[in-house]
Amino acid sequence: SIIIISYFINLLIISYSNNLIIYSNYISVIIIPCLIVFLLYNSPPAKIFMGDCGAIILGFLIGFSMFEMINNGFALLILSSFAYPLTDCTITIIKKTFKGIWPWVRLGDYFFLIPKKNVKKGNALKIERKLFYYILGFSLLSILINLLSVFLNNNYIFLLNFIFALILISIFRSFKKTKST
């Protein structure tokens, strides 16, 4: 939910700085407070869980807003707002394909799951909190990068989001090396 909140904040920054009046602005204003309240109860230790029903609706809203922003000429900025999930999924699908595994087979081998799979049960909450803060930091950095990109009118600053997404993936991979069994 942190990444989705930062995505919709980035969308608002991009659209308002370019005087775009689109449906996604209204969606963002409704979704951001709802997800902040959800995040309060879902931060480690989680008290509630969203499940597929909530994730499907959020995925639809993200897809709709991406199409709307791409249609208005902001493809690169809006894709960079969703840099971590795009990078994680792309690398995971490429890895599966090279291993001869069908891309749609669920193995749970996304990078953000590596730390969770490689800890003792007693350390799980500590690792979840660490993941929470890493993703929160990345999301805040993403918002800052898009603010700089919009206000400096530099269309290449958004590439930093993908570079920092790769750094976040390498941090998650480092958890694999410190496996405690």
Disulfide bonds with the S-S distance in Angstrom:
none
